[in-house]
Amino acid sequence: MTEHNAYPGGDTASVWYGTFEVPTFPSLAGDARTDVCVVGAGIAGLTTAYTLAKAGKKVIVIDDGPIGGGESGRTTAHLTNAMDDRIYVLEHVHGGEGARLIVESHGAAVDRIEQIVRDEGIDCDFRRVDGYLFLGGAETEDVLDEELAAAQRAGLAGVQKLPRIPGVPWSSGPCLRFPNQGQFHILEYLSGVASAIVRAGGRIYCDTHVESVEGGSPCTVKTDTGHTITADAVCVCTNGSITDMFRTHMKQAPYRTYVIAAVIPRGSVMLALYWDTSDPYHYIRVQPLENPAGSADDTPYDALIVGGEDHKTAHADDGQERWRRLERWTRERWPEAREIVYRWSGQVLEPNDYIAFIGRNPDGAEHVYMASGDSGQGMTHGTIAGMLLSDLILGRPNPWASLYDPNRVSLRAKPIEEFTKENADVAVRYVKDRLTGSEVPSEDAIRRGEGSIMRDGTQKIAVYRDDAGELHRCSALCTHLKCVVAWNSTEKTWDCPCHGSRFDPYGQVINGPAVEPLAPIDASARADTSGPRARRTSRPRAHRQP
C-alpha cells in the first residue's frame, strides 16, 4: 500500500455515488388520476415510466424515498450480457432458444441505455468497455471452454478466449473476453431519465409510501397518508414485489453482497469489467473520481470497485470481516490500490431459474404488472422490465414476454436439492427463531446504536437503543409472512431472513415485500414512529451487479 490517505476526501461508511445529489420531488399531496402509475423510482420503474411517457401515456411515478434511493442507488453498475450465472447453465435451464433470448434481451438493455443517454443528452459517464471472465476458486479451464461454446451458441460470436487478461499486474491465467459491454454512473443516469419523464409530461412524487395496490378498471394505489391514485394500469417496480406476496417470493432467495472502492491513480487499471468464477464470485470495475471542491490536490484518481463475499440475508452479521476479506483479495491482485474510500453492502434477489420475474402480477390482479428478481444483474434486468412492461401495457408483441413471465414454471431450475434446501431453510427459520431465547442477557447489554432480539414470554421483540440511549421496541415478526427479523449491525437495519424485507431501527419499512412497519410494543415506541419516516431518504438498500 502506498501513500495512505492520498485521496483528499471520502467516507468509508458511504457509497461512492454519495457526492452526487439527485433532483428532489415533492410527496403526493392529494388524490390523482393517470393512465399508468409506476411504484418505484429505481431503474425498472423510471425506464418503464420514461418509455410509456414517450409513447404518449400519462404517467405518475411514486417512491417512498428519493430517486434511486433503493436498490438501484447501490449498484456497482456493470452493464453486460455476460451472464453471472453462466450461459451454459441458462442453456440447461431454459433451453438453447431461451438462453439466446436471455443474452439478446440483456444486450438490448445495454443498447437501450446507450440510446436514452444519447437521446436525452445525459452526462453519466456511459462508456463501452470489454468484460473479462477469469478463473477463481476451484474452477478449472474447462468452465471457460464450456462458457465460450455456450456464448457462441447464444449469438455472442465476438467472445474470445485469451491466455490472460491484458494489462493486469498479476497472473490471471486464461480468461474469456466479452466485447462491447458497458458501465455508467447510475444516479446521474436516473436523474437524467427522471428529468426526461417530467419533460414528457410525467409526474414524480417521492417520500410517498404505498399501503396497498388493487387491480381493476381502474386500478387503485393507496398511500399511508390516505391519498389514492387511480390508473388504467399499475407497474410495481419495487425490487421485492409488494403486490405478489407469495408466488415469486417462494421462487427466489435474498442474498447480501459487499463492496469496497479503493483509490488508484488515474489510468493505472484498464477501464473494463472483470468477474471471476468463484462462488460467490468477485466483480470489479473502475470509475473516475472527482476531487472534492476546493481541494488543493489536482492529481486525477479513479476508484477500483470490488464486490463479493455474498451470504443469505440475515444468516450472518460479519460485514466488517467481509470487507476486510475483499480488501485483502484486492491488494493481492492490484498493488496500485491505496486507501479504501467507500464501502457498502446490498441485497440481491436470486430466482430459482436465474432470471427476473417481469410481467403481469401472478395472482391475476387486473392491469397490475410487476418486476422482481434482479439475480445480480439489476441494471439490465431493470431496463428489460422497462421495455417489456411498456410493451405489455401498450399491447405490443415482445419476444421475451413468456421467458420472464412471473407465472412461469421452470422444470429445470436450480438443482432440486439446492432449491429444496433454501425453502426448507425458510421453514426452519419460522420455527427455530420463535423457540430461541434472548440474544443478550438483558436490555442493559444493548449498546447505543445497536439492536438485539429479546424474548418476553412467548413474544419476540426487536429492541434498538438509539445514540441518545433511549430504547425502541417493536415486534420482531416481519409483517410480510411473520418470520423473525435479525439485526444487521453493518447497515443498522432489521432484516428478514426468509424473503428479504428490511426495516430501519425503529421498525419502518425500507424494503419489500413487507409494506407495514414492525408493530410497536409499548407507548414509547409508538410515540417514536413519526420520526423515522423522515429517515427514508437515507435508506441503506442496495444491489449487486456482476
C-alpha positions in Angstrom: 0.0 0.0 0.0 1.4 3.4 -1.0 0.6 6.9 0.2 -2.2 6.2 2.7 -4.8 8.9 2.5 -3.6 10.1 -0.8 -7.1 10.8 -2.0 -8.3 14.1 -0.4 -11.7 13.0 0.6 -14.0 10.1 1.1 -16.1 8.5 3.8 -15.6 4.8 4.5 -19.2 4.4 5.6 -20.7 5.9 2.4 -21.4 4.8 -1.1 -19.2 6.2 -3.8 -22.2 7.8 -5.5 -22.9 9.7 -2.3 -21.4 13.0 -3.5 -24.0 13.3 -6.3 -27.3 14.9 -5.4 -30.3 13.6 -7.2 -33.2 16.0 -8.1 -35.8 16.3 -5.4 -39.5 15.8 -6.0 -42.5 16.5 -3.6 -44.6 13.9 -1.9 -48.1 13.2 -3.1 -50.4 15.8 -1.6 -53.8 14.7 -2.8 -55.7 12.2 -4.9 -54.7 11.8 -8.6 -55.7 10.2 -11.8 -53.4 8.9 -14.6 -53.0 6.3 -17.3 -50.2 4.4 -15.6 -49.0 4.5 -12.0 -45.4 3.3 -11.5 -44.5 2.3 -8.0 -40.7 2.5 -7.5 -38.2 5.2 -8.8 -35.3 2.9 -9.5 -34.1 1.8 -12.9 -37.0 -0.5 -13.6 -39.6 2.0 -12.6 -38.1 5.0 -14.3 -37.3 3.2 -17.5 -40.9 1.9 -17.6 -42.3 5.4 -17.0 -39.9 7.0 -19.5 -40.9 4.6 -22.2 -44.6 5.0 -21.6 -44.4 8.8 -21.3 -42.6 8.9 -24.7 -45.4 6.8 -26.1 -47.9 9.4 -25.1 -49.2 7.9 -21.8 -49.9 10.0 -18.8 -47.6 8.6 -16.1 -47.2 9.1 -12.3 -44.2 7.6 -10.5 -44.2 7.3 -6.7 -41.5 6.1 -4.4 -41.1 6.1 -0.6 -37.7 7.7 -0.8 -35.7 9.7 -3.3 -34.8 8.9 -6.9 -32.6 5.8 -6.9 -32.8 5.7 -3.1 -33.4 1.9 -3.1 -31.5 -1.0 -4.7 -30.6 0.9 -7.9 -28.6 3.6 -6.0 -26.3 0.9 -4.5 -25.4 -0.9 -7.7 -21.8 -1.2 -9.0 -23.3 -0.5 -12.4 -22.0 -3.2 -14.7 -23.9 -3.3 -18.0 -23.4 -6.7 -19.5 -24.8 -9.7 -21.4 -22.1 -11.9 -20.0 -24.4 -13.6 -17.6 -23.3 -14.1 -14.0 -25.0 -17.4 -13.7 -23.1 -18.7 -16.8 -24.8 -19.0 -20.2 -24.3 -22.8 -20.2 -26.3 -23.0 -17.0 -29.1 -20.9 -18.5 -29.0 -23.1 -21.6 -29.5 -26.1 -19.4 -32.5 -24.5 -17.5 -34.2 -22.6 -20.4 -33.0 -24.4 -23.4 -30.9 -23.1 -26.3 -33.5 -20.7 -27.6 -34.2 -19.5 -24.1 -30.5 -18.8 -23.5 -30.3 -17.0 -26.8 -33.3 -14.7 -25.8 -31.8 -14.1 -22.4 -28.5 -12.9 -23.8 -30.3 -11.0 -26.6 -32.5 -9.1 -24.0 -29.6 -8.1 -21.8 -27.6 -6.9 -24.8 -30.7 -5.0 -26.0 -30.9 -3.4 -22.5 -27.4 -2.1 -22.8 -28.2 -0.7 -26.2 -31.4 0.9 -24.8 -29.5 2.6 -22.0 -27.0 3.9 -24.6 -29.9 5.2 -26.8 -31.6 7.0 -23.8 -28.2 8.6 -22.8 -27.8 9.8 -26.4 -31.4 11.0 -27.0 -31.7 12.8 -23.7 -28.1 14.1 -23.5 -27.5 12.5 -20.1 -23.9 13.1 -18.8 -23.5 9.9 -16.8 -20.1 8.5 -17.7 -21.6 5.9 -20.0 -19.0 4.1 -22.0 -18.5 0.8 -23.8 -15.8 -1.4 -22.3 -14.7 -5.0 -22.6 -15.5 -7.6 -19.9 -13.2 -10.4 -18.7 -14.3 -13.6 -17.1 -11.3 -15.4 -15.3 -10.9 -18.4 -13.1 -11.4 -18.3 -9.3 -11.9 -20.7 -6.5 -11.5 -24.4 -7.5 -12.8 -23.9 -11.1 -10.8 -25.2 -14.0 -10.2 -24.1 -17.6 -13.0 -26.5 -18.7 -15.5 -24.0 -17.3 -14.2 -21.3 -19.6 -14.4 -23.6 -22.6 -17.9 -24.6 -21.8 -19.0 -21.0 -21.4 -17.3 -19.9 -24.6 -19.2 -22.6 -26.6 -22.5 -21.7 -24.9 -21.9 -17.9 -25.5 -21.3 -18.6 -29.2 -24.4 -20.7 -29.5 -26.3 -17.9 -27.9 -25.2 -15.5 -30.6 -22.2 -13.9 -28.9 -19.8 -14.5 -31.8 -17.3 -11.9 -30.6 -16.4 -13.7 -27.3 -12.8 -14.8 -27.3 -10.6 -17.0 -25.1 -7.3 -15.3 -24.1 -4.3 -16.7 -22.3 -4.6 -13.9 -19.7 -6.3 -10.6 -19.0 -4.3 -7.9 -20.8 -2.7 -5.2 -18.6 -3.3 -6.6 -15.1 -0.3 -6.8 -12.8 -1.0 -10.4 -11.7 -1.2 -13.7 -13.5 -4.9 -14.1 -14.2 -4.5 -17.2 -16.2 -6.9 -17.9 -19.1 -10.0 -15.8 -19.5 -12.9 -15.0 -21.8 -13.2 -11.5 -23.3 -16.7 -10.2 -23.8 -16.5 -7.2 -26.1 -18.9 -4.2 -26.1 -20.1 -4.3 -22.5 -20.9 -1.1 -20.7 -20.7 1.0 -17.5 -22.2 4.2 -16.2 -22.9 6.4 -13.1 -26.3 5.1 -12.1 -27.6 8.1 -10.1 -26.6 10.6 -12.9 -28.4 8.3 -15.4 -31.6 8.0 -13.2 -31.6 11.8 -12.6 -31.5 12.4 -16.4 -34.2 9.9 -17.0 -36.4 11.4 -14.3 -36.0 14.9 -15.9 -36.9 13.4 -19.3 -40.1 11.9 -17.8 -41.1 15.3 -16.4 -40.3 17.0 -19.8 -42.6 14.4 -21.4 -45.5 15.4 -19.1 -45.0 12.7 -16.4 -45.3 13.4 -12.7 -42.9 12.1 -10.0 -43.7 12.0 -6.2 -41.1 10.9 -3.6 -41.4 10.2 0.1 -44.8 8.6 -0.7 -45.3 5.2 0.8 -47.7 2.8 -0.8 -50.1 1.0 1.6 -52.0 -1.1 -1.0 -52.4 -1.8 -4.7 -55.7 -3.1 -6.1 -56.3 -4.2 -9.7 -59.4 -3.4 -11.6 -60.8 -0.9 -14.1 -59.4 1.4 -12.9 -56.7 0.2 -10.5 -56.2 2.0 -7.2 -53.0 2.7 -5.3 -53.4 3.9 -1.7 -50.7 5.7 0.3 -50.2 5.7 4.0 -51.3 9.4 4.1 -54.7 8.5 2.9 -54.4 9.6 -0.8 -55.4 7.5 -3.7 -54.1 7.3 -7.3 -56.5 5.7 -9.8 -54.9 4.4 -13.0 -55.7 2.2 -16.0 -52.6 0.2 -15.1 -50.1 -0.1 -12.3 -46.5 -1.3 -12.6 -44.9 -2.4 -9.3 -41.1 -2.0 -9.6 -40.0 -2.3 -6.0 -37.3 -5.0 -6.4 -39.0 -7.2 -3.8 -42.6 -7.2 -5.0 -45.2 -5.7 -2.7 -48.2 -7.0 -4.7 -47.3 -10.6 -5.4 -46.9 -11.7 -1.8 -46.3 -15.4 -2.2 -45.6 -16.9 -5.6 -42.4 -15.2 -6.8 -41.1 -14.9 -3.2 -41.3 -18.7 -2.9 -39.2 -18.9 -6.1 -36.3 -16.6 -5.1 -34.0 -16.1 -2.1 -32.5 -12.8 -0.8 -28.7 -12.5 -0.5 -26.4 -9.8 0.9 -23.3 -8.7 -1.1 -20.4 -6.4 -0.1 -18.5 -3.8 -2.0 -15.3 -1.7 -1.4 -13.9 1.2 -3.5 -10.1 1.8 -3.4 -8.4 4.9 -4.7 -6.0 4.2 -7.6 -4.0 6.6 -9.8 -5.9 7.6 -12.9 -5.3 5.2 -15.7 -3.4 2.6 -13.6 -6.1 0.0 -14.1 -7.6 -0.5 -17.5 -11.3 0.5 -17.8 -13.1 -2.8 -18.1 -15.4 -5.1 -16.3 -13.9 -8.1 -14.5 -15.6 -11.2 -13.0 -14.2 -14.4 -11.6 -15.8 -17.9 -11.4 -15.6 -18.2 -7.6 -18.8 -18.9 -5.7 -19.6 -16.3 -4.5 -17.8 -14.5 -7.3 -15.9 -11.2 -7.3 -17.0 -8.4 -9.6 -14.7 -5.5 -10.4 -14.6 -2.2 -12.4 -13.1 1.2 -12.5 -14.9 4.5 -12.0 -13.3 8.0 -12.5 -13.4 10.0 -9.2 -13.8 13.7 -8.8 -11.7 15.6 -6.3 -13.7 17.4 -3.6 -14.5 21.0 -4.4 -11.8 23.3 -3.2 -9.2 20.6 -2.9 -5.6 21.6 -3.3 -4.7 18.2 -4.8 -5.3 18.2 -8.6 -4.0 14.7 -9.1 -6.6 12.7 -11.0 -7.8 9.5 -9.3 -10.0 6.5 -10.2 -11.9 4.2 -7.9 -11.3 0.5 -8.2 -14.7 -1.0 -7.2 -14.6 -4.6 -6.0 -17.6 -6.7 -4.7 -18.4 -10.1 -3.5 -18.5 -12.1 -0.2 -22.2 -12.8 -0.5 -24.3 -14.6 2.1 -28.0 -15.2 2.5 -29.7 -12.2 4.1 -29.8 -12.2 7.9 -27.8 -15.5 8.0 -24.6 -13.7 9.0 -23.7 -10.4 10.7 -20.0 -10.0 10.0 -19.9 -7.2 7.4 -16.6 -5.8 8.7 -14.8 -9.1 8.2 -16.2 -9.5 4.7 -15.0 -6.0 3.8 -11.6 -7.0 5.2 -11.5 -10.1 3.0 -12.4 -8.1 -0.1 -9.6 -5.7 0.7 -7.1 -8.5 1.1 -8.2 -10.1 -2.1 -7.9 -6.8 -4.0 -4.5 -5.9 -2.7 -3.1 -9.3 -3.6 -4.0 -8.5 -7.3 -3.9 -4.8 -7.6 -0.9 -3.3 -5.7 -2.0 0.1 -7.1 -4.9 0.2 -4.6 -4.4 2.8 -2.0 -6.9 3.6 0.8 -10.5 2.3 0.9 -12.7 5.4 0.5 -16.1 3.8 0.2 -17.7 0.6 1.3 -21.3 -0.6 1.3 -23.4 -3.7 1.1 -26.5 -4.6 -0.9 -29.3 -7.1 -1.3 -29.7 -9.4 -4.3 -32.8 -11.5 -5.1 -31.8 -14.8 -6.7 -34.6 -16.5 -8.6 -34.5 -20.3 -8.7 -34.1 -20.3 -12.5 -31.7 -17.3 -12.6 -33.7 -14.7 -14.5 -36.1 -11.9 -13.3 -39.9 -12.0 -12.9 -41.3 -9.4 -15.2 -44.9 -9.2 -16.4 -48.5 -9.5 -15.2 -49.0 -9.9 -11.5 -49.2 -13.7 -11.0 -52.2 -13.5 -8.6 -54.4 -12.4 -11.6 -54.9 -8.8 -10.3 -56.3 -7.0 -13.4 -54.0 -4.5 -15.1 -51.3 -4.9 -12.4 -47.7 -5.6 -13.5 -44.5 -6.3 -11.6 -40.8 -6.7 -11.9 -38.6 -8.5 -9.3 -35.7 -10.9 -9.0 -32.7 -9.0 -10.2 -30.4 -12.0 -10.0 -27.3 -9.8 -9.6 -27.9 -8.0 -12.9 -30.4 -5.3 -11.9 -29.3 -2.7 -14.3 -30.0 -4.8 -17.4 -32.9 -6.7 -15.8 -34.4 -3.3 -14.8 -34.1 -1.9 -18.3 -35.6 -5.1 -19.7 -38.5 -4.5 -17.3 -39.0 -1.0 -18.7 -39.1 -2.3 -22.3 -41.2 -5.4 -21.6 -43.8 -3.8 -19.2 -44.4 -0.9 -21.5 -44.9 -3.3 -24.5 -47.5 -5.3 -22.4 -49.4 -2.1 -21.5 -49.3 -0.7 -25.0 -50.4 -4.0 -26.5 -47.2 -4.6 -28.5 -45.7 -8.0 -29.0 -42.5 -8.8 -27.2 -40.4 -11.9 -27.8 -39.3 -12.0 -24.2 -42.8 -12.0 -22.6 -43.1 -15.7 -21.8 -39.5 -16.0 -20.8 -39.8 -13.5 -18.0 -43.5 -14.2 -17.1 -43.8 -14.3 -13.3 -46.2 -17.2 -13.7 -43.7 -19.4 -15.4 -42.8 -22.9 -14.2 -39.2 -23.8 -14.8 -38.9 -27.6 -14.8 -35.1 -27.5 -14.9 -34.5 -24.7 -12.4 -31.8 -24.7 -9.7 -30.7 -28.2 -8.7 -33.7 -29.5 -6.7 -31.6 -30.2 -3.6 -30.4 -26.6 -3.6 -33.8 -25.1 -4.1 -35.4 -27.5 -1.5 -32.7 -26.6 1.0 -33.4 -22.8 0.5 -37.1 -23.3 1.1 -36.5 -25.7 3.9 -34.4 -23.0 5.5 -37.3 -20.6 5.4 -39.5 -23.2 7.3 -36.7 -23.8 9.8 -36.5 -20.0 10.5 -40.2 -19.9 11.1 -39.9 -22.4 13.9 -36.4 -22.1 15.2 -36.4 -18.3 15.7 -39.5 -18.5 17.7 -38.1 -21.1 20.1 -34.7 -19.4 20.8 -34.3 -17.1 23.7 -32.9 -13.6 24.0 -29.7 -12.8 22.2 -28.3 -10.8 25.2 -29.0 -11.3 28.9 -30.9 -8.1 29.3 -31.7 -4.8 27.5 -28.9 -3.2 29.6 -26.4 -5.2 27.4 -27.6 -3.5 24.2 -25.1 -0.8 23.3 -26.0 2.6 21.8 -26.7 2.4 18.1 -27.2 -1.3 18.2 -30.2 -3.7 18.3 -31.0 -7.2 19.6 -33.8 -9.7 19.6 -35.3 -10.3 23.1 -37.9 -12.7 24.4 -40.8 -11.6 26.5 -42.7 -14.7 27.4 -43.9 -16.1 24.0 -43.2 -12.8 22.2 -40.1 -12.0 20.3 -39.1 -8.3 20.4 -36.8 -6.2 18.3 -35.1 -3.8 20.7 -33.0 -0.9 19.5 -31.0 1.6 21.6 -30.5 4.9 19.8 -27.5 7.1 20.1 -29.1 9.0 23.0 -29.5 5.8 24.9 -33.3 5.5 24.5 -34.8 2.1 23.8 -37.3 1.5 21.0 -39.2 -1.8 21.0 -41.1 -3.4 18.1 -42.4 -6.9 17.3 -39.7 -9.0 15.8 -42.2 -10.6 13.4 -41.8 -9.4 9.8 -45.1 -8.0 8.6 -44.8 -9.9 5.3 -45.2 -13.6 6.5 -44.2 -13.4 10.1 -40.6 -14.6 10.0 -38.4 -13.3 12.9 -36.1 -10.5 11.8 -32.4 -10.2 12.6 -30.3 -7.2 13.5 -27.9 -6.1 10.8 -25.1 -4.2 12.6 -23.4 -3.2 9.4 -26.4 -1.4 7.9 -28.3 -0.7 11.2 -31.4 -2.4 10.0 -33.8 -5.3 10.9 -33.6 -7.8 8.1 -35.9 -10.7 7.4 -34.1 -14.0 6.6 -37.0 -15.5 4.7 -37.9 -13.1 1.9 -35.7 -10.1 2.3 -37.9 -7.4 3.9 -35.9 -4.8 5.7 -36.8 -2.3 8.3 -35.0 0.7 9.9 -34.0 0.6 13.6 -37.4 2.0 14.6 -39.3 -0.7 12.5 -40.3 1.4 9.5 -40.2 -0.5 6.1 -37.3 0.3 3.8 -37.5 -2.8 1.6 -40.4 -5.0 0.5 -42.2 -7.4 0.2 -43.4 -6.0 3.6 -45.5 -2.8 3.3 -46.4 -2.4 7.0 -43.9 -1.4 9.8 -42.9 -3.7 12.6 -45.6 -3.4 15.3 -44.6 -1.1 18.2 -44.6 -2.8 21.5 -45.2 0.0 24.0 -46.2 3.6 24.3 -42.7 5.0 23.9 -42.1 3.0 20.7 -45.5 4.2 19.3 -44.6 7.8 20.1 -41.3 7.5 18.2 -42.8 6.1 14.9 -43.5 9.5 13.5 -39.8 10.4 13.4 -38.3 7.5 11.3 -40.5 8.2 8.3 -38.3 11.2 7.6 -35.3 8.9 7.6 -36.3 7.1 4.5 -34.2 9.4 2.3 -31.0 7.7 3.7 -32.2 4.1 3.2 -29.3 1.6 3.1 -30.6 -0.6 0.4 -28.5 -1.9 -2.5 -28.0 -4.4 -5.2 -25.2 -6.2 -6.9 -24.1 -6.2 -10.5 -21.7 -8.9 -11.6 
